[in-house]
Amino acid sequence: MARAKAIARTGRLRERDFKKLKALAHYICSKCPDTNLLGATKLNKILWYADALSLETRGEPITRETYIKRQFGPVPKHILEIIKKLEDDDAIAVKNTPFHNYEKREFVSLKRPDLSMFTPDEISLVDDVIRGICFNHTATSISLASHDRIWELAEIGDELPLETIFASDLDEVTEADVKWAKDALRKTA
């Protein structure tokens, strides 16, 4: 337990959690072979919503990742490290392409992902989230959809505890609510 709390304080993921997040990101890239359907924003949102929906429906997230506020919504804290490791392992190729006055990061899976760390229910939930985001949203629309009241209250770089999904649809969210959610997250680490 002391080791888990020390890891939480340093912001590092445990090795198993890192591997699971890496495998999940790889799986998502493999499920969206059309690079027009998946860029960095959608990848980040698929991970966020998969963990949030898993917490809501199963009582625990799929990964144990920490999410932080960025300009376009919640982002997995370790996503850049994950993408780099997937590239280094020749599991995916990353290409930056111009897209409407922006640069879009596209991901192409180069090999089959390892799904041994996931239950069938987890994969089914992720597949539903992939379909919902990749086929029903643009990067802009899913980014805006993730900007709930909790996101609005946070500062860029702040942690966005998954537990805040339970409060995000309430009319009035206070700073005390945000503090409570952060404290609850720390207690589970």
C-alpha positions, 0 to 999 in steps of 0.5 A: 500500500505504501508503494502504491501511494508513493507511485501516486504521489510521483505521478508514475503508473505501475508497470502493469497499469502502464502496459494495460494503458499501452495495450488499450491505446494500441487496440484503439488504433488497430480498430480505426484503420481509417486515419480520417476517423482517429487522431490524437483528440479522439484517441484521448477522448476514447480513453477518457470515456472508456474509463469513465463509463467503466467506472460508472457501470462496473465500479472501476476504470479499465486503466488506472490512468490519471487524466488532466485538463488540456485545451481540448478536454481530458487527456491521459497523463502518460499518453505521450509516453505511451505513444512513444513506447508504441512507436519504439516497439514498432506497434504503431506509426505516427504521422503528423498531417495538416488538417484545417489550420492544425496539425493532426496526429494520425495513428496506424497500427502495424501489428496486432494488439495484445488483448490478454489483459482485458476482459470481454466486457472491457473490450465490448465497452471500448468497442462501443465507445470507439463506434460512438466517437469515431463514427458520430463525432468530429475531433471538435465535437467530441472535444466540446462534449468533454468540456463539462462543468468540472472541466470548466472549473479546472485549470490547464494541467489539473487532474480530472478525477474520473469520479467527477463524472458523477457530478458533471451533470449537476446544476451547481458544482462548487470548488468544494465538490471538486476538492471532494472528488480529488480527495476521494481519488487520492484515498483510492490510490 
